[in-house]
């Protein structure tokens, strides 16, 4: 259990970073698609 308790903080830190990056990429993707559609439409 001591090993798990030592790894947990680092694991959750990396996990939170990975999640935040994934969320940012998902939020940016629709914006890029919308911009492309506007340029292609006009």
matplotlib code that plots the C-alpha trace (Angstrom):
import matplotlib.pyplot as plt

x = [0.0, 2.9, 4.0, 0.5, 0.3, 3.6, 2.5, -1.0, -0.1, 2.1, -0.5, -3.4, -1.2, -0.4, -4.0, -5.4, -3.0, -3.9, -7.6, -7.2, -5.2, -7.8, -10.6, -8.8, -8.2, -11.9, -13.0, -10.6, -11.6, -15.2, -13.9, -11.4, -14.1, -16.4, -13.7, -13.0, -16.7, -16.9, -13.9, -15.1, -18.7, -17.6]
y = [0.0, 2.3, 2.1, 2.9, 5.9, 7.2, 6.7, 8.1, 11.8, 11.6, 9.4, 11.8, 14.8, 13.1, 12.0, 15.5, 16.9, 14.3, 15.0, 18.8, 18.4, 16.1, 18.5, 21.5, 19.5, 18.6, 22.2, 23.6, 21.0, 22.3, 25.9, 24.9, 23.0, 26.0, 28.4, 26.0, 25.8, 29.6, 30.1, 27.3, 28.7, 32.2]
z = [0.0, 0.7, -3.0, -4.1, -1.8, -3.2, -6.8, -6.3, -6.2, -9.4, -11.1, -10.4, -11.5, -14.8, -15.2, -14.6, -17.1, -19.7, -19.2, -19.4, -22.7, -24.1, -23.2, -24.7, -27.9, -28.1, -27.4, -30.1, -32.8, -33.4, -33.6, -36.3, -38.2, -38.0, -39.3, -42.2, -43.1, -43.0, -45.3, -47.7, -47.7, -48.6]

ax = plt.figure().add_subplot(projection="3d")
ax.plot(x, y, z, "-o")
ax.set_aspect("equal")
plt.show()
